[in-house]
């Protein structure tokens, strides 16, 4: 990415970039001899060494295995502390976006659904579709039955859910929550039945149907519980 003409500061800039990206020792290697993670580091170095005003990253970790993705994520966060270049990252992995970015922009067919600080977008999606994009598995329609001390009590699917909102009593609302906000435990007289379990290795999710047919995804405490 540097100009072909020699500049005194080029060698120093290249050396510092190689050090920042932890690719010392790869300087005389051919591309075919590099691993996927090494190639991504080199590609990032080629972009950074030109001292861009903005760095665009289009799913940079998508083709890498999990250990390499984890290592590069940590290195990317470290890199942000040593460079002032603004970065725009495109990814389908909301967890990756949350880990790497300060602000999130949700896109749907080229249209901005929501943008703002990552904690706000992640925890307060502006629409049902935005909620799905940030990993909210459960979206239930209910009615506000009471308001107390800034909390709205919503009745839905046989449940009473308290949420901080300013809706008036009688308002029809949608309540969203992730599977890890709910613990599923066995009960002899429960109002929901398990129809499917999804073992993700590090987490076991259960798909439940309530007595009125509402589908709820909840985290099960361990794989021995049915």
C-alpha positions as CSV (number, residue, x, y, z in Angstrom):
1,X,0.0,0.0,0.0
2,X,3.0,2.3,0.2
3,X,4.2,4.5,-2.7
4,X,6.8,2.9,-4.9
5,X,9.3,5.7,-4.4
6,X,11.5,5.3,-1.3
7,X,10.7,7.4,1.7
8,X,13.0,7.4,4.8
9,X,10.1,6.7,7.1
10,X,8.8,3.7,5.1
11,X,11.0,1.0,6.7
12,X,10.1,2.3,10.2
13,X,6.4,2.3,9.4
14,X,6.5,-1.3,8.0
15,X,8.5,-2.5,11.0
16,X,6.1,-1.0,13.5
17,X,3.0,-2.4,11.6
18,X,4.6,-5.9,11.5
19,X,5.2,-5.6,15.3
20,X,1.7,-4.4,16.1
21,X,0.1,-7.2,14.1
22,X,2.4,-9.9,15.6
23,X,3.6,-11.1,12.2
24,X,7.4,-10.8,12.9
25,X,9.1,-13.6,11.0
26,X,6.7,-13.7,8.0
27,X,8.5,-11.0,6.0
28,X,10.2,-13.4,3.5
29,X,7.4,-16.0,3.4
30,X,5.3,-16.6,0.2
31,X,1.5,-16.2,0.6
32,X,0.9,-19.9,-0.1
33,X,2.9,-20.9,3.0
34,X,0.8,-18.7,5.3
35,X,-2.1,-20.0,7.5
36,X,-5.5,-18.4,7.2
37,X,-4.9,-16.3,10.4
38,X,-1.5,-15.2,9.1
39,X,-3.0,-14.1,5.8
40,X,-5.6,-12.1,7.6
41,X,-2.9,-10.3,9.7
42,X,-0.8,-9.6,6.6
43,X,-3.9,-8.2,4.7
44,X,-4.7,-6.0,7.7
45,X,-1.1,-4.8,7.7
46,X,-1.2,-4.0,4.0
47,X,-4.2,-1.7,4.7
48,X,-2.8,-0.1,7.8
49,X,0.7,0.6,6.5
50,X,-0.8,3.0,4.0
51,X,-2.1,5.1,7.0
52,X,-5.8,5.2,5.8
53,X,-8.3,7.7,7.1
54,X,-10.9,4.9,7.4
55,X,-10.4,1.1,7.5
56,X,-13.2,-1.1,6.0
57,X,-13.4,-4.7,7.2
58,X,-15.8,-7.0,5.4
59,X,-16.3,-10.1,7.5
60,X,-12.6,-10.5,8.1
61,X,-12.9,-13.6,10.3
62,X,-15.7,-15.5,8.5
63,X,-13.5,-18.1,6.8
64,X,-11.4,-18.9,9.9
65,X,-11.7,-21.7,12.5
66,X,-12.9,-20.8,16.0
67,X,-9.5,-20.8,17.7
68,X,-8.1,-18.5,15.1
69,X,-11.1,-16.2,15.2
70,X,-10.8,-16.0,19.0
71,X,-7.1,-15.1,18.8
72,X,-7.6,-12.5,16.0
73,X,-10.5,-10.9,18.0
74,X,-8.2,-10.4,21.0
75,X,-5.5,-9.1,18.7
76,X,-7.9,-6.8,16.9
77,X,-9.0,-5.3,20.3
78,X,-5.3,-4.8,21.2
79,X,-4.7,-3.2,17.8
80,X,-7.4,-0.6,18.4
81,X,-5.4,0.7,21.4
82,X,-2.3,1.5,19.2
83,X,-4.0,3.0,16.2
84,X,-6.4,5.9,15.8
85,X,-7.8,4.8,12.5
86,X,-11.7,4.6,12.6
87,X,-12.9,1.2,11.5
88,X,-16.1,0.0,9.9
89,X,-16.7,-3.7,10.4
90,X,-19.3,-5.7,8.4
91,X,-20.4,-9.0,10.0
92,X,-23.4,-11.3,10.4
93,X,-22.2,-12.4,13.9
94,X,-23.8,-10.1,16.4
95,X,-21.5,-11.4,19.2
96,X,-18.5,-10.5,17.1
97,X,-19.8,-7.0,16.4
98,X,-20.6,-6.4,20.1
99,X,-17.1,-7.5,21.1
100,X,-15.2,-5.4,18.5
101,X,-17.3,-2.2,18.1
102,X,-18.4,0.8,20.0
103,X,-21.5,1.5,17.9
104,X,-23.8,-0.9,16.0
105,X,-25.7,-0.3,12.8
106,X,-28.4,-2.9,11.9
107,X,-29.0,-3.2,8.2
108,X,-31.8,-5.0,6.3
109,X,-31.6,-5.1,2.5
110,X,-29.6,-1.8,2.5
111,X,-32.0,0.0,4.9
112,X,-30.8,1.1,8.4
113,X,-33.1,-0.4,11.0
114,X,-31.3,1.1,14.0
115,X,-28.0,2.6,15.0
116,X,-26.4,3.8,18.2
117,X,-24.2,2.7,21.1
118,X,-23.9,-1.0,21.1
119,X,-25.4,-1.5,24.5
120,X,-28.5,0.5,23.5
121,X,-29.0,-1.4,20.2
122,X,-28.4,-4.7,21.8
123,X,-30.6,-4.2,24.9
124,X,-33.3,-1.9,23.4
125,X,-33.9,-2.9,19.8
126,X,-36.3,-0.5,18.1
127,X,-38.5,-3.0,16.3
128,X,-39.3,-6.8,16.3
129,X,-37.0,-7.3,13.3
130,X,-34.2,-5.4,15.0
131,X,-34.7,-7.6,18.0
132,X,-34.3,-10.7,16.0
133,X,-31.1,-9.4,14.4
134,X,-29.5,-8.9,17.9
135,X,-30.5,-12.4,19.1
136,X,-33.8,-12.0,20.9
137,X,-35.4,-15.4,20.4
138,X,-38.6,-14.6,22.3
139,X,-41.1,-11.9,21.1
140,X,-44.5,-12.1,22.8
141,X,-47.5,-9.9,22.4
142,X,-49.2,-8.9,25.7
143,X,-51.1,-6.1,27.4
144,X,-50.0,-3.7,30.1
145,X,-52.1,-4.5,33.2
146,X,-50.4,-2.3,35.8
147,X,-47.8,0.4,36.2
148,X,-45.9,0.8,39.4
149,X,-42.7,2.8,40.2
150,X,-41.7,3.1,36.6
151,X,-42.3,-0.6,35.8
152,X,-45.0,-1.8,33.4
153,X,-46.5,-5.2,34.2
154,X,-47.3,-7.1,31.0
155,X,-49.6,-10.1,30.9
156,X,-48.7,-12.5,28.1
157,X,-48.8,-16.3,27.5
158,X,-49.9,-16.9,31.1
159,X,-46.9,-14.9,32.5
160,X,-46.5,-11.6,34.2
161,X,-43.4,-9.7,33.0
162,X,-42.2,-6.5,34.6
163,X,-40.3,-4.1,32.3
164,X,-39.2,-0.5,32.6
165,X,-41.4,1.5,30.3
166,X,-43.9,4.4,30.3
167,X,-46.8,2.6,28.5
168,X,-50.2,3.2,29.9
169,X,-52.5,0.5,31.3
170,X,-54.3,-1.3,28.5
171,X,-51.6,-0.7,25.9
172,X,-50.8,-3.7,23.6
173,X,-47.1,-4.2,23.5
174,X,-44.4,-6.7,22.4
175,X,-42.0,-8.0,25.0
176,X,-38.7,-9.5,23.9
177,X,-36.2,-11.5,25.9
178,X,-33.3,-13.9,25.2
179,X,-33.2,-17.5,26.1
180,X,-30.6,-16.9,28.8
181,X,-33.0,-14.6,30.6
182,X,-35.2,-17.7,31.4
183,X,-34.3,-20.8,33.3
184,X,-36.3,-23.9,32.5
185,X,-36.7,-26.4,35.4
186,X,-38.8,-29.5,35.6
187,X,-42.3,-29.1,37.2
188,X,-45.1,-31.6,37.6
189,X,-47.8,-29.0,37.1
190,X,-46.1,-26.6,34.7
191,X,-47.8,-24.5,32.1
192,X,-45.3,-25.3,29.3
193,X,-44.1,-28.5,27.7
194,X,-40.7,-29.2,26.1
195,X,-41.1,-30.0,22.4
196,X,-37.4,-29.8,21.4
197,X,-34.0,-29.4,22.9
198,X,-31.0,-27.9,21.2
199,X,-27.6,-28.8,22.6
200,X,-25.0,-26.2,21.6
201,X,-22.2,-27.8,23.6
202,X,-21.7,-24.9,26.0
203,X,-25.5,-24.3,26.4
204,X,-28.6,-26.4,26.2
205,X,-31.7,-24.6,24.9
206,X,-35.2,-25.9,25.2
207,X,-38.1,-25.0,22.9
208,X,-41.3,-24.9,24.9
209,X,-45.0,-24.5,24.1
210,X,-47.3,-22.9,26.6
211,X,-50.9,-24.0,27.1
212,X,-52.0,-21.3,24.7
213,X,-49.5,-22.4,22.0
214,X,-46.9,-19.7,22.5
215,X,-43.4,-20.8,21.6
216,X,-40.6,-19.9,24.1
217,X,-36.9,-20.6,23.9
218,X,-35.3,-21.0,27.3
219,X,-31.9,-22.1,28.8
220,X,-32.0,-25.4,30.5
221,X,-29.8,-25.9,33.5
222,X,-28.0,-29.0,32.4
223,X,-28.3,-31.6,29.7
224,X,-29.7,-34.2,32.1
225,X,-32.9,-32.3,32.6
226,X,-35.8,-33.2,30.3
